[in-house]
Amino acid sequence: MHRFILILFLIQGCGFFIRAQDSLSLERLDVIQLKNGQEIEGVVLKQEFGTITIKVIDSVSHREKVRIYQQGEVKNVFKQSKFKIGTPKSSGISSGISQNLISEQSQKDDILKQTISSHDNIQIPIMTNEPVIINAQRSTNPDDYFDPFSVPRPKRRERIWNREIRGFRAFLDYAYIQGIGKSKNNRFETAGSVGFQFNPIFYIGVGTAFDLTLNDADSSLPIFLNPRINFLDESTTPFWDLKVGYSAAMGKGFYCSTSLGISLSKKGKRALNLGLVYSLQNATYYDWSDTEPKTRIAFKPTYHGIAFKLTYEFGIGR
């Protein structure tokens, strides 16, 4: 009989202990400590791109809410372990003993909070001034870098031209040059230039011209460098043209021709140009003296002239 009563009390004590253990649970929360001293308790969902997302329980509505904090606002993130005591189910004789057990346990709770509470620090990614590479395969392109703390910048865009005339190009000039100054030499000039049009504004090429004299002076055959500028990216635009070179045959010497005019678009990559020209040609020739004994004398005249020039331009290839 005594053994039966002892076993009954042991079974009852085990039940009390299990119920007490069920009422005592350990809760682990993430804590975000802000730089202003505020602490936010909840569950950290993710940390990326300089932000921390945490799920918290609203103190007023008692509903779950998601909050996002910038990395610059956060001082530290850690986990905190706390004991949470629930309300055990009690019935009959066991309710009084279980309440006593919970009461005793609640007295120890303050001590346990100080001794058992632990702070497991969570390593926060260190955000440096270095940009984050989104695509490593294209890391040479500056537009593939992303800095979460910088103001978004627009991507670089290529210049869109009104006229798509980039490529190889040729110019054919026809002009009558009226001589001016002390040494007059009226000439008829034909010239050709071939070069590369980098965009609708700038062209550079090389060419040659033949200046046929019309008053028994000196003809010339200059070879020149030919830069050219269109002032507008339009079908009709003013232009400036320069030819600088040297005449290696006949009237040998320095050659320069510059013109201002207007380019009139005809069709596609072809255009007709009208321009006013100033031309300069140094010449060197030899003649015999009138006195005896006759000797060869070198003459070096400089021919100046103005002209009205007609130019036909066209693209080469595609």
Buried (B, 14 or more C-beta within 10 A) or exposed (E): EEEEEEEEEEEEEEEBEEBBEEBBEEEEBBBBBEEEEEEBEBBBEEBEEBBBBBEBEEEEEEEEEEBEBEBEEBEBBBBBBBBEEEEBEBEEEBEEBBEEBBEEBEEEBEEBEEEEEEEEEBEBEEBEEEBEEEEEEEEEEEEBBEBEEEEEEEEEEEEEEEBEBBEEBBBBBBBBBBBBEEBBBBBBBEBBBBBEBEBBBEBBBBBBBBBEBBEEBBBBBBBBBBBBBBEBBEEEBBBBBBBBBBBEEBBBBBBBBBBEBEBEBEEEBEBEBBBEBBBBBBBEBEEEEEEEEEEEEEEEBBBBBEBBBBBBBBBEEE
